[in-house]
Amino acid sequence: MDRAKFEAELQCEGYQVTEGEIQPNEHRPGHQHPFDVRLLVLDGSITITFGPDRGAYGPGDTCYVPAGTEHEEQIGADGVRYVIGRRAVSGAGAL
């Protein structure tokens, strides 16, 4: 997906948009967020595991992680750089 289009969609849908980066081979064990997340991979790769399901994402790929969804993250050998949108869910408070 095109970055400009992705960011425009996020802003229209009420997401706070930032850019981030995670170092190579980092593993983030199971966790959840009190906010919705949409992610666009710019460089590198990330694998996100949702229970028995696993998705691998590379440059141009997007994913959605709804608030409260338990997931793990495994970063590829080149790290990952991304645009992320975070949106508070009703009653969840600030980000």
C-alpha positions, 0 to 999 in steps of 0.5 A: 500500500502507498504510504500517503494513502495509508496515512490519509485513511488513518487520519480520516478514521481517527488514528494517531499516526507515527513512525517507528522502528524495532531492532533486528531479531527482537521478540515481543512475547504475548501482549495486548493493547487497550487501543486499535492498531493499524500498521504499514511496513516500510522496510524489513519484516515482522511476524505477528502471531494471533493464537494459532494464526501467524502473519508475516508482513514485509514492505508495503504490507498492512495489518490490523490488531484490534484492541484487546487482541493477544498477540506476539511479535517477531522481528526479522533479521533486518529489523522493521520500520513502519508507520503505525496508527493507534486509535483509542476505543470507547472507554479505554482512555488515553493512548 
